[in-house]
Amino acid sequence: MTAFILRRLIQAVIVMIAVAFIAFLLFQHVGDPVVFLLGQDATPDQIRQLRADLGLDRSFIVQFWHFLVNAAQGEFGLSLRQGSKVSRLIGERFPATLELALVAAFLALAVGVPMGVYTALKRGTFISQTFMTLSLLGVSLPTFLIGILLILVFSVHLGWFPSFGRGETVQIGWWSTGLLKLDGWHHLVLPAVTLAIFQLTLIMRLVRAEMLEVLRTDYIKFARARGLSNRAIHFGHALKNTLVPVMTITGLQLGGLIAFAIITESVFQWPGMGLLFIQAVTFADVPVMAAYLCLIALIFVVINLVVDLLYFAVDPRLRVGNAGGH
């Protein structure tokens, strides 16, 4: 177990260094921060002094080393557009993105898993075929179109939900949350559903496929021969083994929800990291872009590590194989 964790940690460090290098290259090839900060009318002496203050007159290796050290401390300098510390901007926007992603992930699991089980156990029924047809639409339609359609129906025509913003929030220390306010939940519904639909259909189809595969295995046939009830077979044996690969996919999808909430946040003007990143790209705000890239990579690495450890704990074959390898 210790060797397994150590290998995963080494891999995680290598991945983060590689991502940090890519983020560092943004500073080298996407505009000159000195020009952004001083403007076009700066004198050569001002440019020379600022480049020295920012460390841009040092060698490539030295600059990258300082970037790594600062990034490990969560420091990416100042935003070229807003003039504020990037770490403060990310800290202000991260709660909104995380809450949106967690609620979307909960919806995807709470709806997708039961639908997948139902379509596997009730193949050929009208409801099952309807679910499968809807899942094709959910996979095929782009996220921005789903968001626009939901706004058109539930905001414009029915007037049930607001079409933009986060609503009222409560400040708990440095963390802001809208989950403690009814207005916050009211604003959260449409963007969370928009973000969850693709993941929901993916989980439903995955659970269905895995469930059908498990139901054809020998140990399920043996359980039927022993006289176990369908309920015990379906939910006590088949579903438990089905959820092992689903757990892996779901963990990675949570990282995807955080990383790729950009479109949903843009459609609903949700004040999260995705909207901040879009604004940074528009204005070539390199420090914000680099910080976003490193943070998303860190989230994926951490989630992947946690999923690997959970997979190792749940699946005894990995433990046996690991012990046999030693």
Protein Blocks (a to p, Z undefined) as FASTA:
>chain_A
ZZmmmmmmmmmmmmmmmmmmmmmmmmmmnojfklmmnojmbcfklmmmmmmmnopmpcfk
lmmmmmmmmmmnopabjafklopafklmmmmmmmmmmmmmmmmmmmmmmmmmmmmmmmmm
mghiaklmmmmmmmmmmmmpcfklmmmmmmmmmmmmnomaccedjbjaddehjbccfklp
fklmmmmmmmmmmmmmmmmmmmmmmmmmmmmmmmmpmklmmmmmnopafklmmmmmmmmm
mmmmmmmmmmmmmmmmmmmmmmmmmmnopabfklmmmmmmmnopaklmmmmmmmmmmmmm
mmmmmmmmmmmmmmmmlmmmmmmmZZ
